[in-house]
Amino acid sequence: MTDDYYSVNLPLFKLDENKKILIPKETDSIWFDVGLSFSAPNSVQFLNRNPAGFVIGFEPDPRMYFSLFSAPYFAQNMWLLDNSHSSAKEELEYRKSKSSLSDTFKHSTEEYLEISDALKRYIIVPAAISDYRGTARLNFDPHHGSSTLARPSSDNHLISTFRLDEFIDMVPSRFEYIDHLKIDAEGLDHKVVLSAGFLINKFVVISTEMRMDALMHRIGFKFIKIQPGSFSYVNVNKEDLLPKIDYEIRV
């Protein structure tokens, strides 16, 4: 609690007797998604492609993290979520024209999860990931999904910050690795990576909005490909797992 804010505890997800996240037994792949943006498209696409997938996501902007659970209710009214909407045709042609997109993603507009599925296979932490645990000012940007801790603004909101290693440590030990860490932290991707500490080695692939070859090399990852809006790196000690995991990003 700060001097000018009243705070209450917010239950987010259940833990087992070992203080690990309760993840469905059928789960065979896990993503971490730092910076979800509107309707968390990367996470949703991963879950729709992988029925036994599970996502742990982080989003400090309340305008964004509520959108994942709102999406099913306006699916019939917005072109973003309704392929039959007249403006969806324009968006489809635009996506087809983007050479960076693979064929897998050229034939749909936005996707969404049913609420029941989202509640079972998706954890959202309404906080930022940084290199310390505490609070910070999230500076709102007129463009949804671009709010940041990096650029001061008069329009801001007090949020909680956590280190990533705290959550990696809560993944049950039966998972020998975590498939993918996607980071879109509006200029602070390096702080997210560093906040994982030595547990960064749990990830097979890390995708960042910023290209950070030197830092990633220092922690044992090498560049493998450019994806839409991101640069992907593979753990040099887990490169043999690449054919087994899904780390594709569409938007």
N, C-alpha and C positions, 0 to 999 in steps of 0.2 A: 504494500500500500504506500502511495506517495502522499505528500501533504495536501495536494489538491484533487486527489482522486479517491473515490470509494471503490473498493474491489471486493469481489466474492470469488470463492472457489468454483471452478467450472469443471465438472467431471467430463473427461474426453473419451477415454477408452478403458476397458477392463484389463487388469493384469492378473496373471496366475500366481500361484503360491511362491514362485521364484522371482516375482516382480518383472516378468516378461509379458509382452503384449499377447493377448489371446488372439491367435490367428487360426482360421479354420483349418482342420486337419487335412483337407484336400488341397490346400494351397501348395503350389510347386514353384512359384516365382514371385519375387518381391521387387517393387520399385520404390525409391524415395523420390519425391517431387518437391523441390524447393522453389516456390514462386509459381502459384497455380494459374493465375490470371482468370479471366472470365470463363466459367463453366469447366475449368481444368481440362482443356482438350487433350493434352498429351496423356494424362492419367486415364481419362475415359477411353481413349482409343486403345491404350494398352489393355485395359480390363475387358473391353469388347472383343479384342483379339485373343485374349487368354482367359477362358472361363475359370481357371484355377489360379488366376493372378490375384495379387493383393498390393495395395498402395498405401504408403504413409506420406501424406502431403502436408505442406506448410504454406500458409498464406496469412500475412498480417493485416491485409486490407479487408475490412468487413464487407465492402461492396463486392468483393471478389469471392470470398469463401462461402457466402450465402448463395451464390449463383449456381453452385453444383446441385444443390437440393431444390432450387427453384426451376431448373431447366425443364423437367417433365411437365410442369404446369403451363408453360407458355410454348410448348413444342409445336402446337398447331397454329400459332399466331406470329411467329417470327421466322424470317427467312434463314436465320442462322441454324435453326433446328428443324425446319420443315422443308424437305426436298420438293414438295409440291407448290410451295409459295412462288409467285411469279419472279421475285428477285433472286431466287435460288439459281435460276438458269444463268444469270449474269455471273454469279459467284462461281458456278461450276466451270464456265468457260475460262474465267480468270485462273482457277486452280489448274486446269488442264494446260494452260500456257506457261506454268511455272516449271521450268526444266528440272528444278531440284527435287521435285516430287516423284516418288516411285509410282508405278502403276497401281500399287495397292491402294493409294490414297486419291487417285484422280477421279473417282466416281461417286463422291459423296460430299455433302456440305458438313455441317457440324454434327456431332453425335452427342448423346446423353445417356445417362444411366437411370434405370428405374430406381425409385427411392429405396425399395427393399434390397436391391442389389448393392446400392451405394453404402447403405448402413452395414452390410455384412462384409464387404470387401474393400472398404475405403475408410481410412482414418484421416481426419483433417485437424491439424493443430493450428489454431488461430493466433499465430505468433511468427516472428521473424527468426531466422537462423543467422547467428553472427558468432563472433569469437569470444563472447562472454554471455553469462546469464544475468539478466536484469531487465531494464526498460530502455526505450529509445523513442525518439520522435519519428513517426512515419510521415513523410512529406507527400501529400496527395498531389497527383498529376492529373490534368484534365483528361488525359487519355487513360482509360481504365487499363489496369495491368502495369502501369509505368510508375506507380508510387514507389518511393525509395527512401532509404535512410541516408543516402549520400548527398543529395542536393537540398539544402535548406529551403523552406517555404513557409509563408505565413499561414498557409492552410495545412495544418498537421494534426496528428493524433498520437497520443501516448500508447505504446504497444509493449508487449513483453518480448524479450529476446532469449533464445536458448542456444546452447552449443549442440552441434549435430551428434557428437559422440554419446550424449545422454540417451538419444533415441536409438542409435545403432546398438547400444548395449542392451536395449530392451527387446531386441529381436530374438526369439527363441533359439537355443543352441542347435536345434535340429537343422537349421538352415546354415550350411557351410559357407555360403556366400550370398550376397544380395546382387541381383542382376544389374541394376542400373540406378544411378543417381543423376537426375536432371536438375540443373541449377539455372535459374533465371532471376538473379538478385539485383538487377538494375545497377551494375557497376561494382557490386561487392561480392562477386562470385568467389574471389580468393579467400575472403573471410569465412565463407561457408566451408570451403575445402579444408582450411586450416583448423576449423572448429571440430573436425572429425578426429583429429589427432592420429594416433597409430591405427585406430579402427577404420581409417580410410581404406585399408587393405581388404576390407570385407567386400568392397564393390568390384564387380568385373569391369563395368564401363561407367565412365563419368562424362556427361555432356554439359558444357558450360556455354553461357551466352557470350562470354569474352574468351578470346584465344589466349591461353596461358601456358604455352609450351614449356617455358623454363620451370615454372612452379610444378607443373604436372610431372615433368621429368624428374625433378628432385624428390617427389614422393612415390616414384615408381610406376608412372603411367606414361604411355606413349601415344602420340596422335595417330588416329586411324582414319577419320573421315569428317567431312563437313556435312552437317544435316541442316534442314531449314531452321535458321536462326540460332544455330549452335555448332560447337566444335566438340567432337567425341574423342575420348581417350580410353585406351584399354590398359588394365592392370597387367604389367609385364609378367607377373607370376600366375596370372589366370587366363592368359591369352588362348589356351586350349579350350576354354569354355565358350568362346565367341559363337560357335555354331549352335550352341544349345540355348542361347538366351535371346530375348527380344528387347532391343534397345532403340527401335526405330521411332523417329519423331516426324510427325507430319506437318505441324504448324509451329 
